[in-house]
Amino acid sequence: MAHKAEEIQGYVDHNEWKNFFTTTRAVYRPPVKVNAPFLSAEGTTLLTEQLEILNHWAELFRSVLNQPSTISDAAIDRLHEI
Protein backbone atom coordinates (compact mmCIF):
# COMPACT_ATOMS: atom_id res chain seq x y z
CA MET A 1 0.00 0.00 0.00
CA ALA A 2 2.93 2.35 0.66
CA HIS A 3 4.02 1.91 -2.95
CA LYS A 4 0.55 2.95 -4.17
CA ALA A 5 0.63 6.01 -1.91
CA GLU A 6 3.97 7.04 -3.39
CA GLU A 7 2.64 6.45 -6.91
CA ILE A 8 -0.42 8.60 -6.23
CA GLN A 9 1.70 11.34 -4.63
CA GLY A 10 3.94 11.33 -7.72
CA TYR A 11 0.92 11.97 -9.93
CA VAL A 12 -0.08 14.91 -7.72
CA ASP A 13 3.45 16.32 -7.72
CA HIS A 14 3.55 16.25 -11.53
CA ASN A 15 -0.04 17.47 -12.04
CA GLU A 16 -1.02 14.19 -13.72
CA TRP A 17 -4.63 14.41 -12.63
CA LYS A 18 -6.04 11.75 -14.94
CA ASN A 19 -3.59 9.18 -13.56
CA PHE A 20 -4.22 10.43 -10.03
CA PHE A 21 -7.99 9.93 -10.25
CA THR A 22 -7.73 6.62 -12.09
CA THR A 23 -5.33 5.18 -9.51
CA THR A 24 -7.27 6.61 -6.56
CA ARG A 25 -10.51 5.08 -7.87
CA ALA A 26 -8.80 1.72 -8.36
CA VAL A 27 -7.59 1.74 -4.75
CA TYR A 28 -10.54 3.23 -2.87
CA ARG A 29 -13.65 2.55 -4.93
CA PRO A 30 -15.39 -0.71 -4.09
CA PRO A 31 -15.60 -3.20 -6.95
CA VAL A 32 -18.70 -2.92 -9.09
CA LYS A 33 -20.93 -5.97 -9.18
CA VAL A 34 -21.56 -6.67 -12.84
CA ASN A 35 -24.64 -8.87 -12.60
CA ALA A 36 -27.12 -7.66 -10.04
CA PRO A 37 -29.93 -10.18 -9.60
CA PHE A 38 -33.47 -9.30 -10.63
CA LEU A 39 -36.84 -10.95 -11.01
CA SER A 40 -37.92 -13.00 -14.01
CA ALA A 41 -40.61 -11.69 -16.36
CA GLU A 42 -43.25 -13.55 -14.36
CA GLY A 43 -41.94 -11.98 -11.16
CA THR A 44 -41.64 -15.34 -9.43
CA THR A 45 -37.95 -16.28 -9.78
CA LEU A 46 -34.84 -14.38 -8.79
CA LEU A 47 -32.33 -14.59 -11.64
CA THR A 48 -28.72 -14.65 -10.44
CA GLU A 49 -26.74 -16.55 -13.10
CA GLN A 50 -25.31 -14.55 -16.01
CA LEU A 51 -26.79 -16.90 -18.63
CA GLU A 52 -30.24 -16.64 -17.04
CA ILE A 53 -30.02 -12.85 -17.06
CA LEU A 54 -28.84 -12.72 -20.69
CA ASN A 55 -31.65 -15.06 -21.76
CA HIS A 56 -34.12 -12.86 -19.89
CA TRP A 57 -32.91 -9.75 -21.77
CA ALA A 58 -32.98 -11.60 -25.11
CA GLU A 59 -36.58 -12.68 -24.53
CA LEU A 60 -37.57 -9.19 -23.39
CA PHE A 61 -36.13 -7.54 -26.50
CA ARG A 62 -37.68 -10.20 -28.76
CA SER A 63 -41.10 -9.48 -27.29
CA VAL A 64 -40.66 -5.71 -27.57
CA LEU A 65 -39.05 -5.56 -31.01
CA ASN A 66 -41.11 -8.22 -32.79
CA GLN A 67 -44.47 -6.48 -32.60
CA PRO A 68 -46.73 -6.27 -35.63
CA SER A 69 -46.84 -2.87 -37.27
CA THR A 70 -49.80 -0.65 -36.46
CA ILE A 71 -49.13 1.55 -39.50
CA SER A 72 -51.20 0.77 -42.57
CA ASP A 73 -49.48 -0.23 -45.81
CA ALA A 74 -51.20 2.71 -47.53
CA ALA A 75 -49.59 5.17 -45.11
CA ILE A 76 -46.17 3.59 -45.69
CA ASP A 77 -46.67 3.79 -49.47
CA ARG A 78 -47.45 7.50 -49.18
CA LEU A 79 -44.10 8.08 -47.42
CA HIS A 80 -42.25 7.03 -50.55
CA GLU A 81 -44.07 9.74 -52.49
CA ILE A 82 -42.94 12.53 -50.18
C-alpha positions as CSV (number, residue, x, y, z in Angstrom):
1,M,0.0,0.0,0.0
2,A,2.9,2.3,0.7
3,H,4.0,1.9,-3.0
4,K,0.6,3.0,-4.2
5,A,0.6,6.0,-1.9
6,E,4.0,7.0,-3.4
7,E,2.6,6.5,-6.9
8,I,-0.4,8.6,-6.2
9,Q,1.7,11.3,-4.6
10,G,3.9,11.3,-7.7
11,Y,0.9,12.0,-9.9
12,V,-0.1,14.9,-7.7
13,D,3.5,16.3,-7.7
14,H,3.6,16.2,-11.5
15,N,0.0,17.5,-12.0
16,E,-1.0,14.2,-13.7
17,W,-4.6,14.4,-12.6
18,K,-6.0,11.8,-14.9
19,N,-3.6,9.2,-13.6
20,F,-4.2,10.4,-10.0
21,F,-8.0,9.9,-10.2
22,T,-7.7,6.6,-12.1
23,T,-5.3,5.2,-9.5
24,T,-7.3,6.6,-6.6
25,R,-10.5,5.1,-7.9
26,A,-8.8,1.7,-8.4
27,V,-7.6,1.7,-4.8
28,Y,-10.5,3.2,-2.9
29,R,-13.6,2.6,-4.9
30,P,-15.4,-0.7,-4.1
31,P,-15.6,-3.2,-7.0
32,V,-18.7,-2.9,-9.1
33,K,-20.9,-6.0,-9.2
34,V,-21.6,-6.7,-12.8
35,N,-24.6,-8.9,-12.6
36,A,-27.1,-7.7,-10.0
37,P,-29.9,-10.2,-9.6
38,F,-33.5,-9.3,-10.6
39,L,-36.8,-11.0,-11.0
40,S,-37.9,-13.0,-14.0
41,A,-40.6,-11.7,-16.4
42,E,-43.2,-13.6,-14.4
43,G,-41.9,-12.0,-11.2
44,T,-41.6,-15.3,-9.4
45,T,-38.0,-16.3,-9.8
46,L,-34.8,-14.4,-8.8
47,L,-32.3,-14.6,-11.6
48,T,-28.7,-14.7,-10.4
49,E,-26.7,-16.5,-13.1
50,Q,-25.3,-14.5,-16.0
51,L,-26.8,-16.9,-18.6
52,E,-30.2,-16.6,-17.0
53,I,-30.0,-12.8,-17.1
54,L,-28.8,-12.7,-20.7
55,N,-31.7,-15.1,-21.8
56,H,-34.1,-12.9,-19.9
57,W,-32.9,-9.8,-21.8
58,A,-33.0,-11.6,-25.1
59,E,-36.6,-12.7,-24.5
60,L,-37.6,-9.2,-23.4
61,F,-36.1,-7.5,-26.5
62,R,-37.7,-10.2,-28.8
63,S,-41.1,-9.5,-27.3
64,V,-40.7,-5.7,-27.6
65,L,-39.1,-5.6,-31.0
66,N,-41.1,-8.2,-32.8
67,Q,-44.5,-6.5,-32.6
68,P,-46.7,-6.3,-35.6
69,S,-46.8,-2.9,-37.3
70,T,-49.8,-0.6,-36.5
71,I,-49.1,1.6,-39.5
72,S,-51.2,0.8,-42.6
73,D,-49.5,-0.2,-45.8
74,A,-51.2,2.7,-47.5
75,A,-49.6,5.2,-45.1
76,I,-46.2,3.6,-45.7
77,D,-46.7,3.8,-49.5
78,R,-47.5,7.5,-49.2
79,L,-44.1,8.1,-47.4
80,H,-42.2,7.0,-50.5
81,E,-44.1,9.7,-52.5
82,I,-42.9,12.5,-50.2
